Amino acid sequence: DPPRPVRRAAETARNRALGRDAAPDPVVETAARGRGEPSRLPYSWDADYPARIGLLPREGTSADVRWFEIDPCYVFHTLNAYEDGDLVVIDAVRHERMFATDFTGPHEGLSSLVRFTVDTVAGTVREHRYDEHSQEFPRHDERLTGACHRYGWSVGFDGVASGDVVLKHDVHAGSTMARRLGAGKEVGEFCFVPHAHDAAEGAGVIMGYVHDRPTGLSDLVLLDAQTLEDVAAVHLPGRVPAGFHGSWAPAAGS
């Protein structure tokens, strides 16, 4: 392990990047970089180091990993992935770079939803960008985890900050729908909830926390997963701090 001061700085910067640290930006930057000194973090962007996708067989060991080179990038979160014959399809949010000049979060350029198609026979990877929205926190209908999916949802960013935009992607049609929730709103990650366990893919709602900056309060917002129209909102008496990776767990027997 790195020394405790370095480890703490890395944890602080990482937590800030993931929205889990309430410390003000100047405090986080001081912890990450030191006062007027180069960053002490144990990792940083290396433009000369290639990016790769590694595939590990489900029953394999480290000796069975296959590596496939891709253009330099950084990935925090995948939407979903599945096998299609000799191909492995991966939908993920691709950052152009990370921790190159800013050690407090994903502030290093466009973060876009892309598809990596790995050809395990040819040993190549094709990359397709779905749209030009800057975004993060992609989610899918989790009943299709590891299987071919059509729909995905994510949070649109205004520059480098979470904004008021919710995005719905139709990866079959190659289209993206955007819904703005209003000025001063800050959208957190939304997760998908089906109408029933046997409902069609995307038939349900997406739900997540939305912070209203002028009032300092948050709502639990439910949108129609297909149209992104309002379904309901639970008005909360305070703010729910920014977080991510919530899940829906239905009651037993429902």
N, C-alpha and C positions, 0 to 999 in steps of 0.2 A: 504494500500500500504506500501511496505518497505520504510525505510528512503531514501532520495534522493541519497546519496553517494552509498548505496547498490543497489538501482534501476539502477543508471547509470552504475555501474560495471557490473550488470547482462545484461543490454542492450548492452553494449560494447562487452562482451564475446559472447552473442548470435549473434550479427551482424557479428562478425568475423567468427563464426562457419558457418554462412549462406553466407559468401562471400560478405557482404555489407559494411564492414569497411576497409578502406585503411590504418589504423594505423599499424605501424610495430609490429611484434610479441612481442618484449620486452615491448612496450608501453601497448599493450593489456594485457599481463600477469601481469604487474604491477597494472593495473586498476582492474583486476580480483582477484589477490591474495594479493595485497599489497606488500610492500618491505620486503621480508623475513618473511612475516606473513602468517598464514593459510588463505585459501580462505574466502572472505567475501560474496560470492554468497549465495543467499537464497535457493539454491538447490544443491544437490550433490548425487552421487551414493551411494545407501544403499544396500549392498549385501544381507541383511536379509529381504528386502522388496520384496514381490512377484510381478511379472508382470501379468497384466490381460488385456483381450480384453473385452470391454464393447459394448453391442448391445442395441441400443435404437430404439424401433418401430417408424416409421416415424410420426405417429400421437400420440405418447406416451409422457409421462412426465418423470421427473427424477425418479419417483417411479417405472417406468417400465423397467429401465435398468437391464439387466442381465449381470453378470460378469463371465468370463471364465479364469481360471488360465493358464498361459503358463510359459515356462522357462524364467528366468530373461533375459531381453534384452531392447533395446531402439529403437524406430522407429521415424524417422523424416518424411519419405515420403512413401506413398502407390503408387502402380502402378494402381491397379483397384480392385474392389470388386463387388460381385454379389451373388444373392441367387440361390440355386439349391435344390428345395424342402425344406427339413428340414435342409439343410446345408447352411452355409454362407462361401463363399470362398474369401479370402483376399490375394492378392499378394503385398508384401511390402519389403523394404530393412531393414534388421534386423542387428542392431549393437550389438555386444556382451555386451557392456556396454558403458556408456557415463558420462562424467564429474566425473570420479573417481580419476584420477591423472592429467588430462589435462583439463583446463577450457576454452580453446581457440577454440575448434572445435572437429570434429569427428575423434579423433586420438587414440581410445582406443581398437583397434583390428579389426578383419575382419568385413566388412559390406557386407552382401550377400543378394541376392534376394531369398526370401522364400515364400512358400504358407502356410498360416494358414487356415485349414479347420475346421470350428466350427460346431459341431453336436449339434443342439439346443435341440434335444430330449435326447441324452445321457449326455449332459452337458460336453463334452470333446472337445479337440482341437488337431488335428494332424498337425505336422509341417514337411514340405518338403523343403530341400534346392536344388535349381536348379543347381548351379555350385559353383566353388571356387573362382570366380573373386571377388575382392574387388571393390565395386561400389556404386554409389549414383545417385540421380536425375532420377528415373524411370518414363517413360512416355508410354502411350498407344494411340491407335486410339480412340480419344475422342468421336467419334460417338457411341462407345460401352460402354460409362461410365455407370456403374451399370448393365451391361450385360456381358455374357460370352465372353471372349476375347481369342485370340490365341497368338498375338504378343505383345512384349514390347521392349523398347529401353532404354538404360541407359549409364552412363559415367563410364568407368573403372578408378580405382585409382591405382597409383604407390605408394605402401605403404600407407601413410596418405595424399598424395597430388593428386589433379586431374592430370591425365596424358594425353596421346595422343590417348587413346583407346575409341572407340565407340562400344557398345555391342548391339546385336539384339538377343532377346530371343524368341524361339518358345515353348510356355509352353505346347502345345499338344504333340509335338515330344520330348520334354525334351532336346532340343539342344540349344546351344549358339554359335553365330558367333561373332568374334572379328575383328575389323578393326583398325589398327594403322595408324594415320595420319602423323607420322614422328617425328623424334627427335626434341626436343625443342618446340613442340606444346602442348598447354594446352587447353583441350576441355571443353567448357561450356555445359549447358543442351541443348539437342536437342528436338524439338517438332515435331510431325507428321503432315503432310499436305497431305490430299488425293488428287488424280488426279481429282476427281469429287465428288460431294456430294453422288452419288450412286455407287462409285467405291467399289470394294471388300475390305475387311479388309486388311490393310497393303499395298494396291496399291497406292503408292504415294512417297513422299520424306520426309526425316527428315532434319531439318534445325536448325543451331545453330552457335554461335560465337566460333571461334577458335583463341586463342592468340598465336602468334609466339614470343617466348621469345628472340631469338637473335636479331630480328629487332624491337621489341617493338610494332608491329602492329597487328591488328586483321583482320580476314576475316569472312564474313557471308558465311558459307559452307552449300551446299545442297548435300545430299547423297541419292542414291536410297534406299528406306526403306527396300527392300527385299535383295539386294545384298551388300549394303553398298559401292557400287562403286560411284566414283565422278560423280556428275551431273553438278554442277556449283559452282563458288565461287565469291563473291563480295569483292574486295580488298578495305579495308577501309584506310583512311589516318592517323588513329591513333589507339590507343588501346581502346577497349570496356571493362571496368572493369568487373570482374567476377560477375555474377548474376545468377538468376535462375527463373523458373516458367514463362517463356514467353509463349504466346499463339498465334495461327494463327486465324485471323478473316477474312473470305473471303469478297470481295466486295458484295454489295447488288445485288442480281439477278444472281450471278455467281454460 
